[in-house]
Structure formats: C-alpha cells, structure tokens
Amino acid sequence: MTPDVLAPLAADWAALLDRYDAELCGKVGALIDRHSAALAERFYQHMGEDPHAGQFLAHQRVEEHLKPSMTKWLQGMFALHRSCEVPQLIALQKQIGEIHARVDIPISLVMRGTRFLKEAIFLQLGAAQFGAAQVDATTFVSENIDIALEVMSQAYTLANQRNARSEEAYRLFSVSQNIGTERERQRAGLLDWENQLMYDIALGAPAAQLPRLLQSEFGLWFKHKATHAFQDAVEMDAISEHVGRIETCIAHFRPDDDKLRQLRELRDSTKAVRYLLDNLFERAGELEVGRDSLTQMLNRKFLSVVLSREIGLSRTTHSHFAVLMIDIDHFKSVNDNLGHEAGDLVLQQVAAILSSAIRGGDYAFRYGGEEFLLILVDTTEANAMTLAERVRRRVAEEVFQLAANRTIRTTISVGVALHDGHPDFQRTLSQADQALYRAKHEGRDRVVLAGN
C-alpha cells in the first residue's frame, strides 16, 4: 500500500488525537485496559456466531491466539494518544487488514463484530460516570475505532486485489507451463496407474487393495493443479465425471460379478479421460511468466495463491499438506571462492534433485537466493520427513559438476512443518522457517521437524 493512499487517514487520525484532551484520552485508555479481556471475548462471541467466520474461529489455536491479540489491540489503540504516534497505529491496522484478507474473513464481518464491541465500550463508559465529559469520551472512542476500520478496509481491499491478480496470473501460467512435457508426464502417469490396476485385478486383489486413481501421480496432479489451471475448460466436468465413475467402479469391484463388464467400464472411462486430457493440453499455449529463469522452478509470485488453495482443499477434504524449507549450506563461500557462475550451477543441480523427488501434485519453488520451498500435498508427517531425509541424503551424495571439469560437494538443511488446520498460511511458513533455523544452528546437513 502506497503512503499516498493512507496519507488522508493519517492526517485525520492525528487531528483526532490533537482535538481531545490528553487527560480524557488517558482515562478512557485506562478504562478499556481494565476491561480489554472481556471486550475481546464479546467481539469474538459475535464473530463466531456467523457461519462463515465460525469455520475459522472454531480452530483451537486461532481461539488461543486471537483473543489475546484483540486484547492487545484494544490496549494499544487507546494507550497511544499523541499525533506523533499515528504511524504506529496505521502500521498495526494495515497488518490486521492484510491478515484478514489472507485468511479470507470478509471485512463486513469485522465491522459487524466491531459494532457490538463499540456498544460494549459505551456501556462501560456510562458505568464509569465521566460526567460532563461523557459525550467527548464516547465520541473519541467511536471516531478512533472508525478510522482504524478505514485503514483496515483499505489494506484488506488492496490485498484482495493483489490476490485476485495473482490468482488469474497463476491460472494462466499453470495452464501453459512446459505444456509438452507436462502432457507426456500426465499421460504416462495415467498409463502407469491403469497398468497397475489391471495387474492387481489379474492377481485377484480385493477392491480395498486396488490402486485408486485420485491417489496416483495423475490423480494428485488433477486434483491439486488441473482443477485450477483448467477451471473454465468444458472438458473438466467430463473428466471429473469419468474419474468419479472409475473410483466408484474400483470401490465396488467384484471379481466374480461380471468381471468383463466391469473391466470394460474401467477401460472406457480411462480412455475417455486420456482423450479429454489431450484436448486440454492442445488448447494451452506457452507462457513462462512466474518461473524462476535460473532453476525453472516456480518463483514466490504464486506462493500465496498455492498455499491459500491448499488450505481450502485441506479444510474440505480433511487432508494435510507439508511445507519443506530448504537452504544450501555454506552457499556464500561457493560464490565467494568459486564465483557466481559456479554458484548458479550448484543452484540448478540442487533444483533438479528437488524437482525430481516430488510427485505430480506437489510444488517446488525457488524461495530466494539459495533457499527452496517444497509443498507436499495429501501427505503425512512421516511421509514428509521421509522425503526430506531422502533429498538431504541425495544432495550430500551428489558430486556437483562445475565449469572446466571441476566438481564440488555440498549439503542442505531442511525445516519441515505439517499444516495443522490454521487458516493463515504464514503460520505454517513461519514454523518451517523456524525449523530450518534450528537445522542450521544445530550443525547443518540435517532435517528438523517443527515443534520437535
């Protein structure tokens, strides 16, 4: 948000604080400080009654975090009552508005909760008997909160606009990235699943042990990437319908119940999916925006879009995803001693190892500098740790090729965090980052799980 956007609000807030007597502001601040915990409780009580907000606020860790934060917000809002302190107030409201946009809590719900909050404060002001200053005290509280809400709303709106632009850019990008390679990869994934299914059926495996399409390489790609990339394509509904038929047929497969008919249904639906898949890829063109030019990984531009989508999927399917934060150990010494060209070659080779280790539905980002980030979808803590350890070991064993037939060895440190249901993806990123810090602090060339 540019300073010009907030300049009028900052001026209004400074004028407001200068207009009211400092002693009155201090008395109001002391009153709100005493009752801040009860006021925060009332605010979230009304927020939680809304079905949309309730799905976020019901999470225990959100509950544990938000009420203390609201208490501090009330205390801070009325502890500062000089115009020179306005930049602090502006920065706080801006941060809150951006968080609300990130976790998708509409600003209208915040305003509704604030309406009840103001009523509760007015009751406390009335009980405190401010006398002749009652009107000034009430007006001061109301105007102070109203300006704060205006700043939050500005921040919320701009953050939503940025998110919408990123969503559309990512949709276009994901439709067309490396289109030929991706088409062959998904065709191969579909064929591998089909061959495994037919082999298991031939061996007489029970339905419960037959491989499910949605858990295959192709299925993970379709569920986590294709549904977003091709969301407006007419073929998507048809593919989803055939996938559903395949899953139902497998779940109810009976070897002794007209086996040939069941196999024919499976093959027909799989053939239809393959045909529709080809049509989807033929409609896509080349577009490389959003890809890191050195490593060909996704860059951070689309990280918030991907994480927001995975949180939404996690909420509806009750699945989990993991974030792996990865840093090349002692990378600065490579650049300093061998040159940036050598550093670039190491980055490319580490990126290739990471990209080859993940599944079709997973994501690989170059996070910045020598840092990478992997998002593992539909996973468990144990599986995420296993993959993290596998890539750590592969990098440690690799002989990296540099120019003029020189070689070098290096290692990586990895921080792992499993998404715990919290609606703000920054929490999971922070947990992974803290785990990475521990891995480096404890000696590097190791994997550390957040919370352990």
Helices and strands as residue ranges (DSSP letters): H 3-19, H 22-48, H 51-57, H 60-79, G 83-85, H 86-102, H 107-128, G 131-133, H 134-176, H 179-202, G 207-209, G 213-215, H 217-221, I 222-226, H 227-229, H 235-251, H 259-282, G 300-302, H 303-317, E 322-328, H 331-338, H 340-357, E 363-368, E 371-376, H 381-397, E 400-401, G 403-405, E 407-408, E 412-418, H 425-441, E 447-449
